[in-house]
Amino acid sequence: MAGIYIHIPFCKKACHYCDFHFSTSLKYKTEMLGAIIQEIELQKNYLPNQTIQTIYFGGGTPSILSGSDLSRIIDTIYQNFTVATNPEITLEANPDDLNNQKIKEIRQTQINRFSIGVQSFFDDDLIWMNRAHIAAESESAIKRAQDNGFDNLNIDLIYGFPLLNHQKWNANLQKAIEFKVSHISSYALTVEPKTALAAFIKNKQQAPINEEKSAAQFLILMDTLCEAGYQHYEISNFCLLAMQSQHNTNYWQGVHYLGIGPSAHSYNGNNRQWNVADNMRYLSALAKKEIPATGELLTIPNKINEYLMTGLRTIWGIDLNKIASEYGTSVSQKLEEQALALTNKGLVVNINGIITLTNNGKLYADGIAADLFIDENFVF
């Protein structure tokens, strides 16, 4: 099984915290759609003998596309790849795009899952973020999607930013619980270079992010959603009734995927490649039927470390027996020894060779993975 990710590089507004690749000009939307179609056709051999299980429209804001635009892309995938029966097909959407007409359009496509960028149910937070929607539109979009049969529904929420006190954060979580959405993705606000937020902090127009408050709100997030019956299956992701995001779960479990569109990444087990993060250069290359990608061959330490980084983020953890089978007992023994110190600190647990993070360890997930990384000079 494999997945396909489609990056739609357009947004109505630039959120102050966002560092994803996008343009707020829709001038070349038609040309971009044609180039994406072209790239799908050119990349049809990147995942040989693989069945496509998931398709994910991300961005940017893919909900700016019409139903017919989306269908055209999906149809092209079906024409060039073997697609599983009833694949998970997700559309990231802004609440203000999901009016009655748009949802009816999308209902006519094969899209069966929404990921709605709510971020907060408070208008002052949305203004601070420079979001394009208001809180009332989030509530309407969720209800409208559910009323139209979209039961597989994710909403995004952000925590750790200056306006968000614990009372408001609890209110956001309770609102999500009341809607009974099947999936919640929640991320700590991070200050990325070259964003408006980074500039505001540098110029002292905005206070730095309070890491202690962010950590406290992460603990609130875990306690509240788990008590409400959500499974915390990945650091930033929670679901009801085994409704995990199949697409993102495949990323974390090392399943192969193809990325289409400017800045999109691809992985086929041995090679990782990434498209140019520039709309005009992307369009120019595809006009000449060239794939605008740079790639690298993955070394054995690369592969192991990627497994450590992604696996530790999940409830499935990292399997030392799997590592021993694929890379040798010298690697698994080294990792087991390194993990022992982390176990003694209460950051991980090792049960029958499966290493997972404790709740406290989840606060330091990336650092713990880095502590376990295998050096390029390791002797196998």
PyMOL commands that set and color helices and strands:
alter all, ss='L'
color gray80, all
select helices_A, chain A and resi 29-42+62-64+67-80+95-97+100-107+123-129+135-147+166-179+196-202+211-227+246-252+279-287+300-311+320-327+329-344+361-372
alter helices_A, ss='H'
color red, helices_A
select strands_A, chain A and resi 2-8+51-59+82-93+113-119+153-159+183-188+231-234+237-239+256-260+265-267+271-275+293-297+318-319+348-351+354-357
alter strands_A, ss='S'
color yellow, strands_A
deselect
rebuild
show_as cartoon
